[in-house]
Amino acid sequence: MTMQITFLGAAGTVTGSKYLVLAAGKRVLVDCGLFQGLKRLRERNWQPLPIDPASLDAVVLTHAHLDHTGYLPRIARTGYRGPVFCTAATRGLAAILLPDSARIQEEEAEFANRHKYSKHHPALPLYTVDDAEKALKLLRPVEWKSGLELPGGVVLRFTPAGHLLGAASVLLEADGQKVLFSGDVGRPDDPVLNAPAAPPPADWIVIESTYGNRRHQPIDAEAELAAVVSRAVDRGGVIVIPSFAVGRAQMLLHFVARLKARGAIPDIPVYLNSPMATDVTRLYHAHRNEHRLSEDECRTMCTAARFVNSVEESKALNLRRGPMIIISASGMAAGGRVLHHLRAFAPDPKNTIVFSGYQAAGTRGAAMVGGADTVKIHGEWVPVRAEVVQLHGTSGHADRDQLVAWLGSGGALPRRVFVTHGEAVAADAMRQHLRRAIPAEVTVPEHGETVTLD
């Protein structure tokens, strides 16, 4: 029996990862992510899947970031009741991220209705905290590299992918055929996380291409951050860092603690405005085998900032003056409390806005990094006069050459490679590079395309 893959997300874009696999007569959804960025992509979140969620036999997650898990509450809301397989750390992070995502959506819908800036009357959340809790009850942790037989005899294996605690590449095997989903592949030289493991042999590989058209610059990330902070401190400014609350925020806190310890930056106040931060740091202690930090470094990272939990504390930050550092979700300035900080601090040229990761097309982060002098926040245009900086040494994704090296480190090469999870230019550049590097067919699938693996 042949396998089929339908690309329901992360095809032609870097978000919304969803791959429907038909194998041994069963339907398995690999990843269940939110679309982010451009409006035409975000609108897909509101469109029903081309299949009934209740008809799925299983869902498998590569890792916990919302562009890979953030649609789970939606399918739980619309009828899915089956198992969701993931690593233990992914389960722990999802238990933090999904309710937080739901709270943000509920708060933003309420804010839009109260201030009457939405075109929808009333504005509704995509899903609720109750939906997120229902989704979390479906999660089933799986041990690393141990084979697990799914419904119909499909065998699942996870191998470490770096990138984030619990991040995995997913191997599915059925009827003697093997397909590997890379997930997001981390950097071999990541300062916090372990290097990704070599991929297991597979007939077909679906590989990400976030940085498929570039190589990371050999930059000392700590020194890069120190220079940005020092400039802002000299101006008496506030440094606002929109950051992914899981993974990137912890790396930044680790850097800040080290920089302060050796006097590379002044001992200015640092605020981590994320209700989930304490729980995330606890997971770094619980999964010490997945990262490079010692117990002391984990403890220091946890005390490097003052944790801001309540809405009142968050609002009070906007009335303070610098110098200080505010780290707040989300990493692409797509939503959450960081939007209120941007409204307060982006108009002042003394301040600095620092982006520490990839900015998808159509996001506020991409607009600001691209030089926009205004951004729309809560229905109003906010001037951007602050210095805007994008750090280049903090990415959690492997670059083009590192992805090719990872692909080749497994020994046997695949018969065909599908390039996904990248903007159109990056994905096509990755396709061309892989065609020169390996003797296999390489294609970039279209959104909604179905391919038969035979």
C-alpha positions as CSV (number, residue, x, y, z in Angstrom):
1,M,0.0,0.0,0.0
2,T,1.4,3.4,-0.9
3,M,1.7,6.5,1.4
4,Q,0.2,9.9,0.6
5,I,1.1,13.3,2.0
6,T,-1.2,16.3,1.7
7,F,0.5,19.6,2.5
8,L,-2.1,21.6,4.6
9,G,0.4,24.1,5.9
10,A,4.0,25.4,5.8
11,A,3.9,25.2,2.0
12,G,5.0,28.5,0.5
13,T,5.2,30.0,4.0
14,V,7.0,29.5,7.2
15,T,4.0,29.0,9.5
16,G,0.9,26.8,9.9
17,S,2.8,23.4,9.7
18,K,0.3,20.6,9.0
19,Y,1.0,17.4,7.0
20,L,-1.7,14.9,6.5
21,V,-0.3,11.4,6.0
22,L,-2.4,8.6,4.6
23,A,-0.6,5.3,5.5
24,A,-1.9,1.7,6.0
25,G,-5.4,3.1,5.5
26,K,-5.1,5.5,8.5
27,R,-4.9,9.3,8.7
28,V,-2.1,10.8,10.7
29,L,-1.6,14.6,11.0
30,V,2.0,15.6,11.5
31,D,2.0,19.0,13.3
32,C,-1.1,21.2,13.8
33,G,0.2,24.7,13.7
34,L,-1.2,28.2,13.4
35,F,-0.7,30.4,10.4
36,Q,0.9,33.7,11.2
37,G,2.0,36.8,9.3
38,L,0.1,37.9,6.2
39,K,-3.6,38.4,6.5
40,R,-4.4,36.0,3.8
41,L,-2.5,33.3,5.8
42,R,-4.1,34.2,9.1
43,E,-7.5,33.9,7.5
44,R,-6.7,30.2,6.9
45,N,-6.9,29.6,10.6
46,W,-10.7,30.4,10.4
47,Q,-11.3,28.1,7.5
48,P,-12.2,24.5,8.2
49,L,-9.7,21.8,7.4
50,P,-10.4,19.9,4.1
51,I,-11.0,16.9,6.3
52,D,-13.2,16.4,9.3
53,P,-10.9,16.5,12.4
54,A,-12.9,13.6,13.9
55,S,-11.8,11.4,11.0
56,L,-8.1,11.6,12.0
57,D,-6.6,8.5,13.7
58,A,-3.7,10.3,15.3
59,V,-1.8,13.6,15.5
60,V,2.0,13.8,15.9
61,L,3.9,16.9,17.0
62,T,7.5,17.8,16.1
63,H,7.7,20.5,18.8
64,A,5.8,23.0,20.9
65,H,6.0,26.3,19.0
66,L,2.6,27.6,18.1
67,D,3.2,27.5,14.3
68,H,3.4,23.7,14.9
69,T,0.9,23.2,17.8
70,G,-1.3,26.3,18.0
71,Y,-4.2,24.9,15.9
72,L,-4.7,21.9,18.3
73,P,-7.3,23.7,20.4
74,R,-9.2,24.5,17.2
75,I,-9.5,20.8,16.1
76,A,-10.3,19.8,19.7
77,R,-13.1,22.4,19.5
78,T,-14.3,20.9,16.2
79,G,-14.4,17.3,17.0
80,Y,-11.0,15.6,17.3
81,R,-10.7,13.3,20.3
82,G,-7.9,11.0,19.3
83,P,-4.3,10.8,20.7
84,V,-1.7,13.5,20.1
85,F,1.8,12.0,20.3
86,C,4.8,14.1,21.3
87,T,8.0,14.1,23.4
88,A,7.8,14.7,27.2
89,A,9.3,18.2,27.0
90,T,6.9,19.1,24.1
91,R,4.0,18.1,26.3
92,G,5.3,20.2,29.2
93,L,5.8,23.3,27.0
94,A,2.4,22.8,25.2
95,A,0.8,22.8,28.6
96,I,2.2,26.3,29.1
97,L,1.9,27.7,25.5
98,L,-1.6,26.6,24.5
99,P,-3.6,28.0,27.4
100,D,-1.5,31.2,27.1
101,S,-2.3,31.5,23.4
102,A,-6.0,31.0,24.2
103,R,-5.8,33.7,26.9
104,I,-4.2,36.1,24.5
105,Q,-6.9,35.5,21.9
106,E,-9.7,35.9,24.5
107,E,-8.1,39.2,25.8
108,E,-7.6,40.6,22.3
109,A,-11.1,39.8,21.3
110,E,-12.4,41.5,24.5
111,F,-10.1,44.5,23.9
112,A,-11.3,44.8,20.3
113,N,-14.9,44.7,21.4
114,R,-14.4,47.2,24.1
115,H,-12.5,49.7,21.9
116,K,-14.6,48.9,18.8
117,Y,-11.7,48.6,16.3
118,S,-12.5,45.2,14.9
119,K,-14.5,44.8,11.6
120,H,-16.2,41.8,13.2
121,H,-19.1,42.4,15.6
122,P,-18.5,40.9,18.0
123,A,-14.8,39.9,17.6
124,L,-14.3,36.3,18.7
125,P,-11.3,34.3,19.7
126,L,-10.2,31.5,17.4
127,Y,-10.5,29.2,20.5
128,T,-10.8,29.5,24.2
129,V,-8.8,28.4,27.3
130,D,-11.4,25.6,27.7
131,D,-10.6,24.4,24.2
132,A,-6.9,24.5,25.0
133,E,-7.4,22.4,28.1
134,K,-9.4,19.9,26.1
135,A,-6.5,19.6,23.6
136,L,-3.9,19.1,26.4
137,K,-5.8,16.1,27.7
138,L,-5.1,14.4,24.3
139,L,-1.3,14.6,24.5
140,R,0.6,11.3,24.9
141,P,4.4,11.5,25.6
142,V,6.6,9.1,23.7
143,E,10.2,8.1,24.6
144,W,13.1,9.2,22.3
145,K,13.9,6.8,19.5
146,S,11.6,4.0,20.8
147,G,9.2,2.8,18.2
148,L,5.6,3.3,18.9
149,E,2.9,1.5,16.8
150,L,0.1,3.8,15.9
151,P,-3.3,2.7,14.6
152,G,-3.1,0.5,11.5
153,G,0.5,-0.5,12.2
154,V,2.2,2.8,11.4
155,V,5.3,3.0,13.5
156,L,6.5,6.3,14.9
157,R,10.0,7.3,16.1
158,F,11.3,10.6,17.4
159,T,14.9,11.8,17.1
160,P,16.3,15.0,18.6
161,A,16.2,18.0,16.3
162,G,17.7,20.7,18.6
163,H,15.9,24.0,18.1
164,L,13.8,23.8,21.3
165,L,13.4,21.6,24.3
166,G,11.6,18.4,23.1
167,A,12.0,19.3,19.4
168,A,12.0,16.2,17.3
169,S,12.2,14.9,13.8
170,V,9.4,12.5,13.1
171,L,9.9,9.2,11.3
172,L,6.8,7.3,10.1
173,E,7.1,3.8,8.8
174,A,4.4,1.7,7.2
175,D,4.4,-1.3,4.8
176,G,8.2,-1.0,4.5
177,Q,8.2,2.7,3.5
178,K,9.7,5.4,5.6
179,V,9.0,9.2,5.5
180,L,10.9,11.6,7.8
181,F,9.6,15.1,8.8
182,S,12.5,17.2,9.9
183,G,10.5,19.6,12.1
184,D,12.5,22.7,12.8
185,V,16.2,21.8,12.8
186,G,18.4,23.5,15.3
187,R,22.0,24.8,14.9
188,P,24.9,22.5,15.7
189,D,26.6,25.4,17.6
190,D,23.5,26.6,19.5
191,P,24.8,28.2,22.8
192,V,22.0,26.6,24.9
193,L,20.5,23.5,23.2
194,N,22.2,20.3,22.1
195,A,23.0,19.8,18.4
196,P,20.4,17.9,16.4
197,A,20.9,14.2,16.0
198,A,21.7,12.7,12.6
199,P,18.5,11.9,10.7
200,P,17.5,8.2,10.5
201,P,17.4,6.6,7.0
202,A,14.2,7.4,5.1
203,D,12.8,7.0,1.6
204,W,11.3,10.5,1.6
205,I,12.2,13.6,3.7
206,V,10.1,16.7,4.3
207,I,12.7,19.3,5.3
208,E,12.3,22.9,6.6
209,S,13.8,25.9,4.8
210,T,13.4,28.9,7.1
211,Y,16.9,30.0,6.3
212,G,17.2,28.0,3.1
213,N,18.6,31.0,1.2
214,R,21.3,32.2,3.6
215,R,24.1,31.3,5.9
216,H,24.3,32.6,9.5
217,Q,27.0,35.1,10.0
218,P,29.8,34.1,12.4
219,I,28.7,36.6,15.1
220,D,29.2,36.5,18.9
221,A,25.6,36.8,20.0
222,E,26.5,38.0,23.5
223,A,28.7,40.7,22.1
224,E,26.1,41.7,19.6
225,L,23.5,42.1,22.4
226,A,25.9,43.9,24.7
227,A,26.6,46.6,22.0
228,V,22.8,47.2,21.5
229,V,22.1,47.5,25.2
230,S,25.1,49.8,25.7
231,R,23.9,52.2,23.0
232,A,20.4,52.4,24.5
233,V,21.7,52.8,28.1
234,D,23.9,55.8,26.9
235,R,20.7,57.4,25.6
236,G,18.8,56.6,28.8
237,G,16.4,54.5,26.7
238,V,14.2,51.4,27.2
239,I,15.1,48.2,25.3
240,V,12.0,46.3,24.3
241,I,12.7,42.8,23.1
242,P,9.7,41.0,21.5
243,S,10.7,37.4,22.1
244,F,9.3,33.9,21.7
245,A,8.5,33.1,25.3
246,V,9.8,29.6,25.1
247,G,13.4,29.1,24.1
248,R,14.4,32.5,22.8
249,A,13.5,34.3,26.1
250,Q,15.6,31.8,28.1
251,M,18.6,32.3,25.8
252,L,18.4,36.0,26.1
253,L,18.2,35.8,29.9
254,H,21.2,33.5,29.9
255,F,23.1,36.1,27.8
256,V,22.0,39.0,30.0
257,A,23.2,37.1,33.2
258,R,26.6,36.4,31.7
259,L,27.0,40.0,30.4
260,K,26.2,41.5,33.8
261,A,28.4,39.0,35.6
262,R,31.5,40.2,33.7
263,G,30.5,43.9,33.6
264,A,29.9,44.0,29.8
265,I,26.6,45.8,30.4
266,P,25.4,47.9,33.4
267,D,23.2,46.3,36.1
268,I,20.0,47.8,34.8
269,P,16.6,46.3,35.6
270,V,15.4,43.5,33.4
271,Y,11.7,42.5,33.2
272,L,10.4,39.3,31.7
273,N,6.7,40.1,31.0
274,S,5.4,36.6,30.5
275,P,3.2,34.8,33.0
276,M,4.6,31.5,31.7
277,A,8.3,32.2,32.2
278,T,8.7,30.6,35.6
279,D,7.2,27.3,34.4
280,V,9.3,27.3,31.3
281,T,12.5,27.7,33.3
282,R,11.4,24.8,35.5
283,L,11.3,22.6,32.4
284,Y,14.9,23.5,31.6
285,H,15.8,22.0,35.0
286,A,13.6,18.9,34.3
287,H,15.2,18.2,30.9
288,R,18.8,18.8,31.6
289,N,19.9,16.1,29.0
290,E,18.5,18.2,26.2
291,H,20.6,21.4,26.6
292,R,24.1,22.6,27.5
293,L,23.3,24.6,30.6
294,S,24.5,23.5,34.0
295,E,22.3,23.5,37.1
296,D,23.9,26.8,38.2
297,E,23.4,28.4,34.8
298,C,19.7,27.4,34.9
299,R,19.4,28.9,38.3
300,T,21.1,32.1,37.2
301,M,19.0,32.4,34.1
302,C,15.9,32.1,36.3
303,T,17.0,35.0,38.5
304,A,18.3,37.3,35.7
305,A,14.9,39.1,35.4
306,R,12.0,40.2,37.4
307,F,9.0,38.2,36.4
308,V,5.9,40.3,35.5
309,N,2.7,38.3,36.0
310,S,-0.3,40.6,36.4
311,V,-1.8,42.9,33.8
312,E,-1.4,45.8,36.3
313,E,2.3,45.2,36.6
314,S,2.5,45.1,32.8
315,K,0.8,48.4,32.5
316,A,3.0,50.0,35.1
317,L,6.1,49.2,33.0
318,N,4.8,51.5,30.3
319,L,5.0,54.4,32.8
320,R,8.6,53.7,33.8
321,R,11.6,55.3,32.1
322,G,14.9,53.8,31.1
323,P,17.3,52.4,31.1
324,M,15.7,49.0,31.5
325,I,15.2,45.9,29.4
326,I,11.7,44.5,28.8
327,I,11.5,41.0,27.2
328,S,7.9,40.1,26.2
329,A,6.1,37.8,23.9
330,S,5.5,37.5,21.0
331,G,8.7,37.1,18.9
332,M,7.2,38.7,15.7
333,A,5.1,41.3,17.6
334,A,2.0,39.4,16.4
335,G,0.1,39.8,19.7
336,G,0.2,39.8,23.4
337,R,1.5,42.3,26.0
338,V,4.5,43.3,23.9
339,L,2.1,45.3,21.7
340,H,1.3,47.6,24.6
341,H,5.0,48.1,25.2
342,L,5.6,49.0,21.5
343,R,2.8,51.6,21.7
344,A,4.4,53.1,24.7
345,F,8.1,53.0,23.7
346,A,8.4,52.8,19.8
347,P,7.6,56.5,19.3
348,D,10.7,57.7,21.3
349,P,14.1,57.8,19.6
350,K,15.9,57.2,22.9
351,N,14.5,53.7,23.0
352,T,15.5,50.5,21.1
353,I,13.3,47.7,19.7
354,V,15.3,44.4,19.4
355,F,14.1,41.4,17.4
356,S,15.9,38.2,18.2
357,G,14.5,35.7,15.7
358,Y,13.0,35.1,12.3
359,Q,10.3,37.6,11.2
360,A,7.7,36.1,8.9
361,A,6.3,38.2,6.0
362,G,3.4,40.3,7.0
363,T,4.2,40.5,10.7
364,R,4.8,43.7,12.6
365,G,8.3,42.5,13.3
366,A,9.1,42.1,9.6
367,A,7.7,45.6,8.9
368,M,9.8,47.2,11.6
369,V,13.0,45.4,10.7
370,G,12.3,46.4,7.1
371,G,12.3,50.1,8.1
372,A,8.6,50.9,8.5
373,D,8.0,54.3,10.2
374,T,4.6,53.3,11.5
375,V,2.9,50.0,12.5
376,K,-0.7,49.3,13.2
377,I,-1.4,48.3,16.7
378,H,-5.0,47.8,18.1
379,G,-6.5,49.7,15.2
380,E,-4.2,52.7,15.4
381,W,-1.0,53.7,13.6
382,V,1.9,54.0,15.9
383,P,5.0,55.9,14.9
384,V,8.3,54.0,15.0
385,R,11.1,56.4,16.0
386,A,13.0,54.1,18.2
387,E,16.2,52.3,17.0
388,V,15.1,49.0,15.5
389,V,17.7,46.2,15.6
390,Q,17.6,42.6,14.5
391,L,20.1,40.3,16.2
392,H,21.8,37.9,13.8
393,G,23.5,35.5,16.2
394,T,20.4,34.2,18.1
395,S,18.5,32.2,15.5
396,G,17.3,28.8,16.6
397,H,17.2,27.4,13.1
398,A,19.9,25.8,11.1
399,D,21.0,27.7,8.0
400,R,21.2,26.4,4.4
401,D,24.6,24.7,4.8
402,Q,23.8,23.3,8.2
403,L,20.6,21.8,6.9
404,V,22.4,20.2,4.0
405,A,25.1,18.9,6.4
406,W,22.3,17.5,8.7
407,L,20.6,15.8,5.8
408,G,23.9,14.1,4.7
409,S,24.9,13.1,8.2
410,G,22.4,10.2,8.3
411,G,24.3,8.1,5.7
412,A,21.7,6.8,3.3
413,L,20.2,9.6,1.2
414,P,16.4,9.7,0.4
415,R,14.8,9.1,-2.9
416,R,13.0,12.5,-2.8
417,V,13.0,15.6,-0.7
418,F,10.1,18.0,-0.1
419,V,11.1,21.5,0.9
420,T,8.7,23.2,3.2
421,H,8.4,25.7,6.1
422,G,10.1,28.6,4.3
423,E,9.0,31.7,2.4
424,A,8.8,31.1,-1.3
425,V,12.3,32.6,-2.1
426,A,14.0,30.7,0.7
427,A,12.3,27.4,-0.2
428,D,13.2,27.6,-3.8
429,A,16.8,28.6,-3.0
430,M,17.0,25.5,-0.8
431,R,15.6,23.3,-3.6
432,Q,18.2,24.5,-6.0
433,H,21.0,24.0,-3.5
434,L,19.9,20.5,-2.6
435,R,19.6,19.5,-6.2
436,R,23.3,20.4,-6.6
437,A,24.3,18.7,-3.4
438,I,22.5,15.3,-3.4
439,P,21.4,12.8,-6.1
440,A,17.7,12.9,-5.2
441,E,14.6,14.5,-6.6
442,V,13.8,17.8,-4.8
443,T,10.5,19.7,-5.0
444,V,8.7,22.5,-3.3
445,P,5.1,21.5,-2.7
446,E,2.1,23.8,-3.1
447,H,-0.4,24.5,-0.4
448,G,-3.1,21.7,-0.5
449,E,-1.0,19.6,-2.8
450,T,-1.2,15.8,-2.4
451,V,1.7,13.5,-3.4
452,T,1.8,9.8,-3.6
453,L,4.9,8.1,-2.3
454,D,5.6,5.1,-4.4
